[in-house]
Amino acid sequence: MDMTGMDGMDSSSNTTMATMMAVFQNVMATPLYSTSWTPSSTGAYAGTCIFLILLAVTFRGLLALKSVQESRWLDAEQKRRYVVVNGQAPMAEAMSRDSLAKGAVLSANGIEENVVVVKKPTKMVRPWRFSVDPIRALMDTVIAGVGYLLMLAVMTMNVGYFLSVLGGVFLGSLLVGRYVSSAEH
């Protein structure tokens, strides 16, 4: 006897499709990441939810860490450099010639300032650096991996897992959200 339905699938695949419908459920024995991680008791389910909360807090922490590190790298690249200018008289000498400028001018370089501040152009592509880019790539990879793990937990459609991820995101943002730039969200 042929058990093929109108859509060409047999009855076993129809049963599988029925269990994969996108509805929230609250079954404690919902596997997470593999069938071997299936909570079998209330304590195991609570432990899984706590793990998801900590994973989401870690995710927010990694975003904050990346944002802070990007800011440090940018500051190091845009750090002002002082360049000695040939032929320009020191500020102290110019002040001594000017009768109206009686007084000392104190700067970060002292009174004998014969330098010009050079700033980085604002529309320049940042150069590839061995000390920065592999670390940035590793951080992006870890952030993506943790994000995908959280996404898989939410895709189980388990209400407890879903609320745990949201609670972890809230707690992580509460702890370190001020360090994340708006571009990193």
C-alpha positions as CSV (number, residue, x, y, z in Angstrom):
1,M,0.0,0.0,0.0
2,D,1.4,3.4,-1.0
3,M,1.4,5.9,1.9
4,T,2.3,8.9,-0.3
5,G,0.4,12.1,0.3
6,M,-0.5,14.8,-2.1
7,D,2.8,16.6,-1.7
8,G,4.8,13.5,-2.5
9,M,6.1,12.8,1.0
10,D,5.5,9.6,2.9
11,S,3.8,9.4,6.3
12,S,7.1,9.4,8.3
13,S,8.2,12.7,6.8
14,N,4.8,14.2,7.5
15,T,5.1,13.2,11.1
16,T,8.5,14.8,11.3
17,M,7.2,18.0,9.7
18,A,4.3,18.1,12.2
19,T,6.8,18.0,15.1
20,M,8.9,20.8,13.5
21,M,6.2,23.4,13.4
22,A,7.1,26.8,14.6
23,V,5.2,26.9,17.8
24,F,6.6,27.6,21.3
25,Q,6.5,24.6,23.6
26,N,7.5,24.1,27.3
27,V,8.8,20.5,27.3
28,M,11.7,20.2,29.7
29,A,13.2,17.3,27.8
30,T,14.1,19.6,24.8
31,P,17.6,18.7,23.4
32,L,20.1,21.5,23.2
33,Y,22.8,21.2,20.5
34,S,22.7,17.4,20.6
35,T,20.5,14.5,21.8
36,S,23.0,13.8,24.5
37,W,22.3,17.3,26.0
38,T,18.6,16.6,26.8
39,P,17.6,17.7,30.3
40,S,16.0,14.8,32.2
41,S,15.1,16.6,35.4
42,T,14.0,20.0,36.6
43,G,17.5,20.6,37.9
44,A,19.1,19.7,34.6
45,Y,16.6,22.0,32.8
46,A,17.4,24.8,35.2
47,G,21.1,24.2,34.6
48,T,20.7,24.4,30.9
49,C,18.7,27.6,31.2
50,I,21.5,29.1,33.4
51,F,24.1,28.0,30.8
52,L,22.1,29.9,28.2
53,I,21.9,33.0,30.4
54,L,25.7,32.9,30.9
55,L,26.3,32.3,27.2
56,A,24.2,35.3,26.3
57,V,26.0,37.4,28.9
58,T,29.3,36.2,27.4
59,F,28.0,37.2,23.9
60,R,27.3,40.8,25.1
61,G,30.6,40.9,26.9
62,L,32.4,39.8,23.7
63,L,30.7,42.6,21.8
64,A,31.7,45.1,24.4
65,L,35.3,43.8,24.4
66,K,35.5,44.1,20.6
67,S,34.1,47.6,20.7
68,V,36.6,48.7,23.3
69,Q,39.5,47.0,21.4
70,E,38.4,48.6,18.1
71,S,38.4,52.0,19.9
72,R,41.9,51.4,21.2
73,W,43.2,50.3,17.8
74,L,41.7,53.4,16.2
75,D,43.1,55.7,18.9
76,A,46.6,54.2,18.3
77,E,46.3,54.7,14.6
78,Q,45.0,58.3,14.9
79,K,47.4,59.2,17.7
80,R,48.8,62.6,17.0
81,R,52.4,62.6,16.0
82,Y,54.7,65.6,16.3
83,V,57.0,66.4,13.4
84,V,59.8,68.9,13.6
85,V,59.5,71.6,10.9
86,N,62.7,72.7,9.3
87,G,63.1,76.5,9.2
88,Q,60.4,77.4,11.6
89,A,61.4,79.4,14.6
90,P,60.6,78.0,18.1
91,M,57.6,79.5,19.8
92,A,59.7,80.9,22.6
93,E,61.8,82.8,20.1
94,A,58.8,84.2,18.3
95,M,57.3,85.3,21.6
96,S,60.5,87.1,22.6
97,R,60.3,89.2,19.3
98,D,56.6,90.1,19.8
99,S,56.2,92.9,22.4
100,L,52.5,92.1,23.0
101,A,53.3,88.4,23.8
102,K,54.9,88.8,27.2
103,G,54.4,85.6,29.1
104,A,55.1,82.0,28.8
105,V,53.2,79.5,26.7
106,L,53.3,76.0,28.1
107,S,52.4,73.1,25.8
108,A,52.7,69.4,26.0
109,N,56.1,69.7,24.3
110,G,57.4,72.4,26.6
111,I,58.2,76.0,25.8
112,E,60.5,75.3,22.8
113,E,57.8,74.0,20.5
114,N,59.0,73.7,16.9
115,V,56.6,71.0,15.8
116,V,53.4,70.7,13.8
117,V,50.6,68.3,14.8
118,V,49.9,65.9,12.0
119,K,46.5,64.1,12.0
120,K,45.4,61.1,10.1
121,P,43.2,61.8,7.1
122,T,39.6,61.0,8.0
123,K,38.6,59.1,4.8
124,M,41.5,56.7,4.5
125,V,41.2,52.9,4.6
126,R,42.9,51.5,7.7
127,P,46.0,49.5,6.8
128,W,46.2,45.8,7.4
129,R,48.3,45.1,10.5
130,F,49.6,41.8,11.7
131,S,49.2,42.9,15.3
132,V,45.5,43.9,14.9
133,D,43.7,42.1,12.0
134,P,44.2,38.4,13.1
135,I,42.9,39.3,16.6
136,R,40.0,41.1,15.0
137,A,39.2,38.1,12.8
138,L,39.4,35.7,15.8
139,M,37.1,38.0,17.8
140,D,34.6,38.2,15.0
141,T,34.7,34.4,14.6
142,V,34.1,33.7,18.3
143,I,31.3,36.3,18.4
144,A,29.6,34.7,15.4
145,G,30.0,31.3,16.9
146,V,28.4,32.3,20.2
147,G,25.7,34.1,18.3
148,Y,24.9,31.0,16.3
149,L,24.8,28.9,19.4
150,L,22.3,31.3,20.9
151,M,20.3,31.3,17.7
152,L,20.1,27.4,17.7
153,A,18.9,27.5,21.3
154,V,16.1,29.9,20.4
155,M,15.2,27.8,17.3
156,T,14.3,24.9,19.6
157,M,11.2,26.9,20.2
158,N,11.5,26.1,23.9
159,V,10.0,28.9,26.0
160,G,12.5,28.4,28.8
161,Y,15.5,28.5,26.5
162,F,14.1,31.5,24.7
163,L,13.5,33.5,27.9
164,S,17.0,32.4,29.2
165,V,18.6,33.9,26.1
166,L,16.6,37.1,26.4
167,G,17.4,37.3,30.1
168,G,21.1,36.8,29.4
169,V,21.1,39.5,26.7
170,F,19.4,41.8,29.2
171,L,21.8,41.0,32.0
172,G,24.8,41.3,29.6
173,S,23.6,44.7,28.3
174,L,23.0,45.8,31.8
175,L,26.6,44.9,32.8
176,V,28.6,46.0,29.8
177,G,26.2,47.6,27.3
178,R,27.7,51.1,27.9
179,Y,31.0,49.8,26.3
180,V,29.4,48.7,23.0
181,S,29.3,51.3,20.3
182,S,26.2,51.7,18.3
183,A,27.9,50.2,15.2
184,E,28.5,46.9,17.0
185,H,24.8,46.3,17.8
